[in-house]
């Protein structure tokens, strides 16, 4: 008689669910007894859409454009006060502004804005990325737990300012020649053609030494003071991201003057050199410009327009830090 084949018994759905529940209960009890926690599922690594350099450009553009728009009228007034010679001085910042509006209208205060707006993002990206590289070098040298002191922040700011000076020089040359135009301001391309035609490509770097000294010393003092100010206002155990945007703006407004006070003689000479005659320049260089300026009006003439410049730096640097910090926080998760 043939042996009968017994089919395997398949557990019902209810029994399968009961067995699974019992197994999960056993695993949980085992973890509690042994103190071994169940390993959480591996988290996915977040991939940044934008590289850091692109974020620097976007955040720098936001900070630069905000700074230019906020302070352009005061910037135009200070440039006019610096470039006016002794025969035709403006008695004060208010008188100079009234004279510009009376002759050229309100839009005369916004002359020369295209060049700095176009280059603001690039300049800020160069300056802040160079400053970051300097900070990384210090951190590599001293170790990952390194906390920069005031002189470290000053040195990093000086390096960032020095790196952006060759790019800032032609941009500011265009801006100054537009701002000092008494009639309709020439276009940036027209100024470039005139400068290159009269002096060659080297004419675009006229005032480079004064710009480098101004930005190296100025950004060192400004960013060093701003960094220390934000660190002092950050609560213990918190980070810079925890500071309110209003606090960041106030720090920028309070520390911006330290960019200008130690560097204003360089700014005066740079402005006069870049506004000089193209075909028959009056000044042969920075030292010659400083010597002639002092001979004509005394040492005090090197600081002509400092008050309007400090007034212009308050909204400019407040807007710069505010827009930069806001853009950087928005771009962090991208």
LINZI-V391655 format. One record per residue. N is the residue number from 1. PHI is phi in whole degrees, 0 to 359 (* if undefined). PSI is psi in radians with two decimals (999 if undefined). BURIAL is 1 if it has 24 or more other C-alpha atoms within 12 Angstrom, else 0. Layout:
# LINZI-V391655
n->(N,N)
phi->(PHI,PHI)
psi->(PSI,PSI)
burial->(BURIAL,BURIAL)
This chain:
# LINZI-V391655
n->(1,2,3,4,5,6,7,8,9,10,11,12,13,14,15,16,17,18,19,20,21,22,23,24,25,26,27,28,29,30,31,32,33,34,35,36,37,38,39,40,41,42,43,44,45,46,47,48,49,50,51,52,53,54,55,56,57,58,59,60,61,62,63,64,65,66,67,68,69,70,71,72,73,74,75,76,77,78,79,80,81,82,83,84,85,86,87,88,89,90,91,92,93,94,95,96,97,98,99,100,101,102,103,104,105,106,107,108,109,110,111,112,113,114,115,116,117,118,119,120,121,122,123,124,125,126,127,128,129,130,131,132,133,134,135,136,137,138,139,140,141,142,143,144,145,146,147,148,149,150,151,152,153,154,155,156,157,158,159,160,161,162,163,164,165,166,167,168,169,170,171,172,173,174,175,176,177,178,179,180,181,182,183,184,185,186,187,188,189,190,191,192,193,194,195,196,197,198,199,200,201,202,203,204,205,206,207,208,209,210,211,212,213,214,215,216,217,218,219,220,221,222,223,224,225,226,227,228,229,230,231,232,233,234,235,236,237,238,239,240,241,242,243,244,245,246,247,248,249,250,251,252,253,254,255,256,257,258,259,260,261,262,263,264,265,266,267,268,269,270,271,272,273,274,275,276,277,278,279,280,281,282,283,284,285,286,287,288,289,290,291,292,293,294,295,296,297,298,299,300,301,302,303,304,305,306,307,308,309,310,311,312,313,314,315,316,317,318,319,320,321,322,323,324,325,326,327,328,329,330,331,332,333,334)
phi->(*,292,288,280,270,265,288,296,278,261,296,288,299,296,292,299,297,294,296,297,298,295,296,296,296,294,296,296,293,293,295,295,289,276,77,264,280,291,293,291,299,297,279,281,288,282,264,286,287,254,292,299,296,295,295,297,295,293,293,295,299,298,294,293,295,299,293,294,296,291,240,301,302,291,294,298,297,292,294,297,293,289,280,297,272,294,283,219,278,266,293,201,297,294,296,295,297,296,295,296,295,295,274,238,84,298,294,297,287,252,294,75,275,295,296,293,294,295,262,298,297,296,297,294,296,296,294,288,291,294,298,295,296,297,296,295,297,295,292,293,287,267,111,295,272,295,246,295,268,301,292,292,296,296,297,294,295,297,295,298,295,295,292,269,300,297,276,290,299,294,296,286,299,297,298,293,291,285,291,270,289,279,252,297,293,292,287,297,294,295,293,299,297,293,293,295,296,272,233,78,297,295,296,290,256,294,91,298,298,295,295,297,295,297,286,296,289,295,291,298,292,294,288,296,293,294,296,293,295,292,293,293,271,281,299,297,86,256,241,297,294,279,289,290,295,297,295,300,297,296,297,298,293,281,258,298,296,285,288,264,303,279,241,296,303,293,295,299,292,299,297,292,292,283,260,286,298,283,274,223,296,280,251,273,178,296,297,293,295,294,295,293,296,292,297,282,230,82,300,300,292,291,250,294,91,296,298,292,291,295,297,288,287,295,290,297,284,296,293,298,292,297,293,295,294,297,295,294,291,291,271,300,272,272)
psi->(2.24,2.46,2.41,2.44,2.15,2.10,2.48,2.49,2.19,2.11,2.58,2.89,-0.67,-0.70,-0.67,-0.78,-0.65,-0.74,-0.73,-0.75,-0.70,-0.71,-0.74,-0.66,-0.70,-0.74,-0.72,-0.73,-0.61,-0.68,-0.69,-0.72,-0.77,-0.25,0.19,2.04,2.60,2.30,2.19,2.72,2.51,2.28,2.61,2.36,2.22,2.18,2.18,2.31,-0.72,2.36,2.83,-0.63,-0.68,-0.66,-0.66,-0.72,-0.80,-0.80,-0.67,-0.68,-0.77,-0.80,-0.73,-0.79,-0.74,-0.71,-0.73,-0.83,-0.67,-0.54,0.09,-0.77,-0.77,-0.56,-0.73,-0.73,-0.78,-0.63,-0.71,-0.70,-0.65,-0.74,-0.35,2.38,3.11,-0.40,-0.33,1.09,2.73,2.30,-0.55,3.01,-0.73,-0.74,-0.68,-0.76,-0.73,-0.66,-0.71,-0.80,-0.69,-0.67,-0.65,-0.04,3.04,-0.63,-0.25,-0.42,-0.27,0.31,2.55,0.35,-0.39,-0.77,-0.88,-0.57,-0.75,-0.63,-0.03,-0.80,-0.76,-0.78,-0.77,-0.67,-0.76,-0.80,-0.87,-0.63,-0.67,-0.71,-0.69,-0.67,-0.71,-0.70,-0.67,-0.66,-0.76,-0.69,-0.63,-0.65,-0.76,-0.27,2.83,-0.38,0.17,2.26,1.98,2.41,-3.12,-0.79,-0.50,-0.76,-0.66,-0.80,-0.73,-0.69,-0.67,-0.71,-0.75,-0.74,-0.67,-0.69,-0.51,-0.14,-0.75,-0.49,-0.61,-0.53,-0.96,-0.56,-0.77,-0.51,-0.79,-0.79,-0.79,-0.73,-0.47,-0.72,-0.55,0.03,2.25,-0.39,-2.65,2.22,2.41,2.73,2.84,-0.69,-0.65,-0.69,-0.73,-0.77,-0.72,-0.75,-0.85,-0.68,-0.59,-0.63,0.00,-3.05,-0.51,-0.37,-0.44,-0.32,0.36,2.21,0.22,-0.78,-0.76,-0.69,-0.75,-0.76,-0.72,-0.85,-0.62,-0.92,-0.74,-0.85,-0.53,-0.83,-0.79,-0.91,-0.55,-0.79,-0.70,-0.73,-0.77,-0.62,-0.79,-0.60,-0.68,-0.54,-0.14,2.19,2.68,2.30,-0.08,3.05,3.07,-0.52,-0.33,-0.19,2.46,2.69,-0.55,-0.68,-0.74,-0.77,-0.75,-0.64,-0.77,-0.72,-0.63,-0.51,-0.14,-0.51,-0.43,-0.16,-0.64,-0.65,-0.84,-0.14,0.07,-0.61,-0.64,-0.67,-0.72,-0.84,-0.69,-0.76,-0.77,-0.65,-0.70,-0.29,0.15,2.87,2.39,-0.68,-0.54,1.27,2.50,-0.56,2.33,-0.30,-3.03,-0.83,-0.71,-0.69,-0.73,-0.70,-0.81,-0.64,-0.75,-0.70,-0.63,-0.76,0.14,3.04,-0.56,-0.50,-0.38,-0.34,0.29,2.21,0.10,-0.68,-0.80,-0.55,-0.74,-0.70,-0.67,-0.51,-0.39,-1.01,-0.56,-0.92,-0.50,-0.81,-0.62,-0.91,-0.67,-0.91,-0.68,-0.82,-0.71,-0.81,-0.68,-0.66,-0.66,-0.51,-0.09,-0.73,0.03,999)
burial->(0,0,0,0,0,0,0,0,0,0,0,0,0,0,0,0,0,0,0,0,0,0,0,0,0,0,0,0,0,0,0,0,0,0,0,0,0,0,0,0,0,0,0,0,0,0,0,0,0,0,0,0,1,1,1,1,1,1,1,1,1,1,1,1,1,1,1,1,1,1,1,1,1,1,1,1,1,1,1,1,1,1,1,1,0,0,0,0,0,1,0,0,1,0,0,1,1,0,1,1,0,0,0,0,0,0,0,1,1,1,1,1,1,1,1,1,1,1,1,1,1,1,1,1,1,1,1,1,1,1,1,1,0,1,1,0,0,0,0,0,0,0,0,0,0,0,0,1,0,0,0,1,1,1,1,1,1,1,1,1,1,1,1,1,1,1,1,1,1,1,1,1,1,1,1,1,1,1,1,1,1,0,0,0,1,1,0,1,0,0,1,1,0,0,1,0,0,0,0,0,0,0,1,1,1,1,1,1,1,1,1,1,1,1,1,1,1,1,1,1,1,1,1,1,1,1,1,1,1,1,1,0,0,0,0,0,0,0,0,1,0,0,1,0,1,0,1,1,1,1,1,1,1,1,1,1,1,1,1,1,1,1,1,1,1,1,1,1,1,1,1,1,1,1,1,1,0,1,0,0,0,0,1,0,1,1,0,0,1,1,0,1,1,0,0,0,0,0,0,0,1,1,1,1,1,1,1,1,1,1,1,1,1,1,1,1,1,1,1,1,1,1,1,1,1,1,1,1,0,0,1,0,0,0)
